[in-house]
Amino acid sequence: MCGRGLRAAPRSGEHAHDAIESFYVVSGELEDVVNGGSRIMKPGMSWFVRPPDKVRHKTGPAGAKVVVVWAPGMEGRRVASRWPREP
């Protein structure tokens, strides 16, 4: 599980994971595009995507704080290892 603050308006680019990816929005806004269908996620909302879904994420203008859980967990470790460390 990873808690992650996302800067305003970054885009993840389309990608897929080898694991189920679950999200919970703590604050801010996150647009999630799964297999071409878009939805805006706001605080208190959760959802998940599963392999082989194609997904892309984009935050709203104020950024977002999101809790992300991957199952199995090794996928989370692989993804988080590429993130820059926050001070």
LINBEL-V35972 format. One record per residue. N is the residue number from 1. BURIAL is # if it has 9 or more other ideal C-beta (glycine too) atoms within 8 Angstrom, else .. Layout:
((N & BURIAL) (N & BURIAL))
//
This chain:
((1 & .) (2 & #) (3 & #) (4 & #) (5 & .) (6 & #) (7 & .) (8 & .) (9 & #) (10 & .) (11 & .) (12 & #) (13 & .) (14 & .) (15 & .) (16 & .) (17 & #) (18 & .) (19 & #) (20 & #) (21 & #) (22 & #) (23 & #) (24 & .) (25 & #) (26 & #) (27 & .) (28 & #) (29 & #) (30 & #) (31 & #) (32 & #) (33 & #) (34 & #) (35 & .) (36 & .) (37 & .) (38 & .) (39 & .) (40 & #) (41 & #) (42 & .) (43 & .) (44 & .) (45 & .) (46 & .) (47 & #) (48 & .) (49 & #) (50 & .) (51 & .) (52 & .) (53 & #) (54 & #) (55 & #) (56 & #) (57 & #) (58 & #) (59 & #) (60 & #) (61 & .) (62 & .) (63 & #) (64 & #) (65 & #) (66 & #) (67 & #) (68 & #) (69 & #) (70 & #) (71 & .) (72 & .) (73 & .) (74 & .) (75 & #) (76 & #) (77 & .) (78 & .) (79 & #) (80 & .) (81 & .) (82 & .) (83 & .) (84 & .) (85 & .) (86 & .) (87 & .))
//
